[in-house]
Amino acid sequence: MCRYASPFLIVTLALLIGCGSEELPQTNQTAPAGTEDGAQERPTIAFVTNQIASFWNIAKVGCNDAAKDFDVNVDVRFPNEATATKQKQIVEDLMSSGINALAISPIDAANQVEMVNSWADQVPLLTHDSDAPDTKRLMYIGMDNYRGGRLVGKLIKEALPKGGEVVLTIGRLEQDNAKKRRQGVIDELLDRPDDDTRFDPVDGAIVGEKYTILATLTDQGKPEVAKQKTEDALNTYSDVDLFAGLFAYNPPAIIQALKQANKLGKIKIVGFDEDDATLQGIKDGNVVGTVVQNPYEYGYQSVKILSEILKGNQGIIPEGKFIDISARSVTSDNVDEFWADLKAKTGATTQ
C-alpha cells in the first residue's frame, strides 16, 4: 500500500532537494492508534469546486480514478451556493476533519488571499480551473482562460463572418478565469493583440469595426438567473445576432430562453464547456460550437500532484507552477467523437 510521508520526512526531503524549493506545510494526518509499525492510513485529498455544475461531475470522475491509481482517499465538495463564504465554510469543515491536502477553484481570488494563505499554511494547496496567483498556492492546474476566450471569439467570427451584435453571459467576474475568458472573447472580436491583463468595462457596449459586444450579463452562478437575463436581453437588444455563454450552464440557459421566445435557430449560440444540452444543441444545429476544457484532467492531475507532494516529491511541481490543460473547440465536425470519448470517461450511457 502506498504510504505518504510524515511531516518530518517532508521537511527532511525538502532540505535534501536543495535551495530554492519551497517548504511544504505540514499535514494534519497522524498514525492511527494500535499500529505496530507506525503505518499511517491513506491520506485524504480534498477537491473543492466553485459551485454545482455538470462540469464538476466530470472532474469528480477524474478525482476518483486518480484516488484508485495513487492509493489515496478523495473528498470532493460542491458548494451549493457560489460564494466565497460557502467555500470557506466547506474548507474549514474539511480542515477540522483532518484532510492532508487541498485542491480548490477560488470563487473570488482577490478577496480570498488571506483565507487561501491560511489554508496553504496548514496543508499542501493547489488551485484548479481558476487561479489565485497572489496566494501561497503551490501551483495552478487548468487552461489558459484568455486563450480559451479567444477560441470563443473565433467561433463567433465563423458564425458571423460579416460581423454582428453579441451578448456575453457568464457567472461572475470576480473569478480570475472569468475575467480572462471574457477578455479573450472581446480582444479576438476587436482584432487586438494578446494582452491578458486588459479589462474592458462591463457597463456599456464595446464597439469594434465589425462586432459590437452589447453587454456582459452576470448571474452569480445561478442558471435560473442566467435564463431570465437572456430573456430580458431579448427584449432590450432586438437586433442581437448571437449569445455566447461562457460558463457551463450558460449555453443551456440560452437555449431554453430562445426556445421559449420562439427564436431558437434564428439567433446564434456559441458556448463554453461540455454540458449535454450544449452538445445536443450542436448536433441539432442550434449551437454553432463550444470551447471545452478537460475537467476530468483537472480532477485527475490535482489528485496525482498532491499525492506525490505528500510523499515529499516537490520536483513534480513545474518551474512555472502551471500545468496547462489546453482548451479546444467542438463543432458539428467533431461533436460525435468528442461526446463518445466523454461518455467513455464518465461511464455515461451512450445515446
C-alpha positions in Angstrom: 0.0 0.0 0.0 1.3 3.5 -0.9 2.1 5.5 2.3 2.5 9.2 2.5 5.4 10.9 4.3 5.3 12.1 7.8 5.8 15.9 8.3 9.3 15.3 9.5 10.2 13.3 6.3 8.7 16.1 4.2 10.9 18.7 5.8 14.0 16.4 5.5 13.3 15.8 1.8 12.8 19.5 1.2 16.2 20.2 2.8 17.9 17.5 0.7 16.4 18.8 -2.5 18.4 22.0 -2.1 18.0 25.7 -2.0 15.2 27.5 -3.9 12.5 24.9 -3.1 9.5 26.0 -1.0 8.9 24.3 2.3 5.6 22.5 2.3 3.0 22.9 5.1 2.8 20.0 7.5 -0.2 17.7 7.2 -2.8 17.0 9.8 -2.9 13.2 9.4 -1.5 11.1 12.2 -0.7 7.4 12.5 -3.7 5.5 13.8 -3.5 4.1 17.3 -2.7 0.4 17.6 -0.5 0.1 14.6 2.7 -1.9 15.3 5.0 -0.4 12.8 3.6 3.2 12.9 1.9 2.7 9.5 -0.4 5.6 8.6 -3.8 5.5 7.0 -4.2 6.6 3.4 -4.0 10.4 3.1 -7.1 12.3 2.2 -7.1 14.9 -0.5 -9.9 17.4 -0.8 -11.1 18.7 -4.1 -13.3 21.8 -3.8 -15.2 23.3 -6.7 -16.8 26.8 -7.1 -20.4 25.6 -7.4 -22.6 22.7 -8.5 -22.5 22.0 -12.3 -22.3 19.1 -14.7 -18.8 20.3 -15.5 -17.7 19.3 -12.0 -19.3 15.9 -12.2 -16.7 15.1 -14.9 -13.9 16.4 -12.7 -15.1 14.1 -9.8 -14.7 11.1 -12.1 -11.1 12.1 -12.7 -10.6 12.5 -8.9 -11.9 9.1 -8.2 -9.8 7.4 -10.9 -6.7 9.1 -9.6 -7.6 8.1 -6.0 -7.5 4.4 -7.1 -4.3 4.9 -9.1 -2.4 6.6 -6.4 -3.9 4.9 -3.3 -5.4 7.9 -1.6 -8.8 9.0 -0.3 -10.5 11.9 -2.1 -13.3 14.1 -0.7 -15.0 16.1 -3.5 -17.2 19.0 -2.4 -19.5 21.2 -4.5 -20.7 24.4 -2.8 -24.5 24.7 -3.1 -24.0 28.5 -3.2 -21.4 30.1 -5.4 -20.0 32.3 -2.7 -16.6 32.7 -1.0 -18.4 32.4 2.3 -19.8 29.0 1.5 -16.4 27.9 0.1 -14.8 29.0 3.3 -17.3 27.0 5.4 -16.7 23.9 3.4 -12.9 24.1 3.6 -12.9 24.9 7.3 -15.0 21.8 7.9 -12.5 19.8 5.8 -9.6 21.1 7.8 -11.3 20.1 11.0 -11.8 16.6 9.7 -8.1 16.2 9.1 -7.5 16.4 5.4 -3.9 16.2 4.2 -4.0 18.3 1.0 -6.4 20.6 -0.8 -7.2 21.5 -4.5 -9.6 24.4 -4.8 -11.1 26.6 -7.5 -11.3 30.0 -5.8 -14.6 31.9 -6.3 -13.2 35.4 -5.6 -9.4 35.2 -5.7 -8.7 38.8 -5.0 -10.7 38.8 -1.8 -9.7 35.3 -0.7 -6.0 35.8 -0.4 -5.9 35.7 3.4 -8.1 32.6 3.7 -6.3 30.7 0.9 -2.9 31.6 2.6 -4.2 30.4 5.9 -5.1 27.0 4.4 -1.9 26.8 2.5 0.0 27.2 5.8 -1.7 24.1 7.1 -1.7 21.7 4.1 -0.3 21.5 0.6 -2.7 23.5 -1.6 -3.0 24.0 -5.3 -5.6 25.8 -7.4 -7.5 24.3 -10.4 -9.9 25.7 -13.0 -9.4 29.3 -11.7 -6.2 30.5 -10.2 -5.3 32.7 -7.2 -1.8 33.8 -8.3 -1.2 36.2 -5.4 -1.5 33.5 -2.8 0.8 30.8 -1.4 -0.8 28.1 -3.5 1.9 25.7 -4.8 0.7 25.7 -8.4 -2.3 26.0 -10.8 -3.8 23.3 -12.9 -6.1 24.4 -15.7 -6.3 26.1 -19.1 -5.2 29.5 -20.3 -8.6 31.1 -20.0 -7.6 34.1 -22.1 -6.7 31.8 -25.0 -9.9 29.9 -24.4 -11.8 33.2 -24.7 -10.1 33.9 -28.0 -11.2 30.5 -29.2 -14.8 31.5 -28.4 -14.2 34.7 -30.4 -13.0 32.7 -33.4 -16.2 30.6 -33.3 -18.2 33.8 -33.2 -16.4 35.1 -36.3 -17.2 31.8 -38.1 -20.8 32.2 -37.1 -21.0 35.9 -38.1 -18.3 36.4 -40.8 -19.7 39.7 -41.8 -19.9 41.0 -38.2 -22.8 41.4 -35.8 -24.1 42.2 -32.3 -23.2 39.9 -29.5 -24.3 39.4 -25.9 -22.0 37.6 -23.4 -23.3 35.7 -20.4 -21.2 34.5 -17.6 -21.4 33.6 -13.9 -19.3 36.2 -12.2 -16.3 38.4 -13.0 -14.7 38.1 -9.5 -13.0 34.9 -10.7 -9.6 35.0 -12.4 -10.7 32.6 -15.1 -13.9 34.5 -15.9 -12.2 37.9 -16.3 -9.6 36.4 -18.7 -12.1 34.3 -20.6 -14.4 37.3 -21.3 -11.4 39.5 -22.2 -10.2 36.9 -24.7 -13.5 36.9 -26.5 -13.6 40.7 -26.7 -10.0 41.0 -27.9 -10.5 38.4 -30.6 -13.6 40.2 -31.9 -11.9 43.5 -31.9 -8.7 42.0 -33.5 -6.5 43.3 -30.7 -3.1 41.8 -29.9 -2.8 39.5 -26.9 -2.9 41.1 -23.5 -4.5 39.0 -20.7 -4.1 42.0 -18.3 -6.5 44.1 -20.2 -10.0 44.5 -18.8 -12.8 46.3 -20.6 -15.6 47.9 -18.5 -18.7 45.9 -18.1 -21.1 48.9 -18.4 -22.0 50.0 -21.9 -21.4 48.5 -25.3 -17.9 47.7 -26.7 -17.8 48.7 -30.3 -15.4 47.4 -32.9 -15.2 47.7 -36.7 -17.3 44.6 -37.3 -18.5 43.4 -34.0 -20.3 45.0 -31.1 -20.4 43.4 -27.6 -23.8 44.8 -26.5 -23.5 43.6 -22.9 -22.0 41.2 -20.4 -24.7 39.6 -18.3 -23.6 38.1 -14.9 -25.7 35.7 -12.9 -23.6 34.8 -9.9 -23.6 31.1 -10.7 -27.4 30.7 -10.9 -28.8 29.1 -14.0 -32.3 30.4 -13.4 -30.9 33.9 -13.3 -28.9 33.3 -16.5 -32.1 32.2 -18.3 -34.0 35.3 -17.0 -31.3 37.7 -18.0 -31.2 36.1 -21.5 -35.0 36.7 -21.8 -34.6 40.3 -20.7 -31.8 40.8 -23.2 -34.0 39.6 -26.0 -36.4 42.5 -25.2 -33.6 45.0 -24.6 -31.5 44.2 -27.7 -33.9 43.5 -30.5 -31.1 43.2 -33.1 -28.8 40.8 -31.2 -27.3 38.2 -33.6 -25.6 35.9 -31.1 -25.4 34.9 -27.5 -22.1 33.5 -26.1 -22.4 31.6 -22.8 -19.1 31.4 -21.0 -19.9 29.1 -18.0 -21.1 25.5 -18.4 -24.7 26.2 -17.5 -25.0 29.4 -19.6 -25.5 27.8 -23.1 -28.3 25.5 -21.8 -30.0 28.6 -20.2 -29.7 30.5 -23.5 -31.2 27.5 -25.4 -34.1 27.4 -23.0 -34.7 31.2 -23.3 -34.5 31.3 -27.1 -36.8 28.2 -27.4 -39.4 29.8 -25.1 -39.2 33.0 -27.2 -39.5 31.0 -30.5 -36.1 32.3 -31.6 -34.1 29.1 -31.3 -32.2 28.7 -34.6 -32.8 32.3 -35.5 -30.3 33.8 -33.1 -26.9 32.0 -33.0 -25.3 30.5 -29.9 -21.7 29.8 -29.0 -20.9 28.0 -25.8 -18.3 27.1 -23.3 -17.8 23.6 -21.7 -19.5 20.3 -22.4 -22.9 20.2 -20.9 -25.1 17.6 -22.5 -27.6 20.2 -23.6 -24.9 22.2 -25.3 -23.5 19.2 -27.1 -27.0 18.2 -28.2 -27.6 21.7 -29.4 -24.6 21.4 -31.7 -26.0 18.1 -33.0 -29.4 19.7 -33.5 -27.9 22.7 -35.3 -28.9 25.2 -32.7 -25.4 25.8 -31.3 -22.6 26.8 -33.5 -19.9 25.3 -31.3 -18.4 25.2 -27.8 -15.0 25.6 -26.3 -14.3 22.8 -23.9 -11.8 22.3 -21.1 -10.9 19.0 -19.7 -12.4 18.8 -16.2 -11.6 15.1 -16.0 -7.9 16.0 -16.1 -8.4 18.8 -13.6 -9.6 16.3 -11.1 -7.1 13.6 -12.0 -4.0 15.8 -12.2 -4.9 17.6 -8.9 -5.1 14.3 -7.0 -1.9 12.9 -8.7 0.2 16.0 -8.0 -1.0 16.3 -4.4 -0.4 12.6 -3.7 3.2 13.0 -4.9 3.7 16.1 -2.9 2.5 14.3 0.2 5.3 11.7 -0.4 7.8 14.5 -0.4 8.2 14.8 -4.2 8.4 18.6 -4.7 10.0 18.0 -8.0 6.7 17.3 -9.5 5.8 21.0 -9.3 6.8 22.5 -12.7 9.1 25.5 -12.8 6.3 27.8 -13.9 3.9 26.4 -11.3 1.3 25.9 -14.1 0.1 22.8 -15.8 -1.7 23.9 -19.0 -4.5 21.6 -20.0 -5.4 23.2 -23.3 -8.9 24.1 -24.4 -10.3 23.0 -27.8 -13.3 23.7 -30.0 -16.2 21.3 -30.5 -18.4 21.8 -33.6 -20.6 19.7 -35.7 -17.5 18.2 -37.3 -16.2 16.5 -34.1 -19.1 16.6 -31.6 -19.9 12.8 -32.0 -16.3 11.8 -31.4 -15.9 14.1 -28.5 -19.1 13.1 -26.8 -18.4 9.4 -27.2 -15.0 9.9 -25.6 -16.6 11.9 -22.8 -19.1 9.2 -22.1 -16.4 6.6 -22.0 -14.5 8.5 -19.4 -17.5 9.2 -17.2 -19.3 5.9 -17.7 -22.4 7.6 -19.1 -24.8 5.6 -21.2 -24.3 6.2 -25.0 -27.4 7.7 -26.6 
